[in-house]
Amino acid sequence: MSNESAASAIDRLLRALLPDIGDDVVIGQHEPLSHFGLDSLGMVRLAMQIEQQFEVVFPDGFLTPESFATPATIAAALATLRPDLETAS
């Protein structure tokens, strides 16, 4: 992975997955992603992209709406699997 922080990578992946989010829209770290249209299928797609990007595998217990509720909860789940990553934005 490049020098891009995990938070920045998550933001980039979210914007690619949810194209209705304009570049001028700020996705707050504690903003519910359901407000931006993330549904269960999108959550699975996002999980797969994160697994590929960060070379991790989410255990079944992590694949919950709560783990993917906000950028902060995604970063927390990722930090559990990859504590070596910089997850702050």
Buried (B, 14 or more C-beta within 10 A) or exposed (E): EEEEBBBBBBBEBBBEBBEEBEEEEEBEBEBEBBEBEBEEEBBEBBBEBBBEBBEBEBEEEBBEEEBBBBBBBBBEBBBBBBEEBEBEB
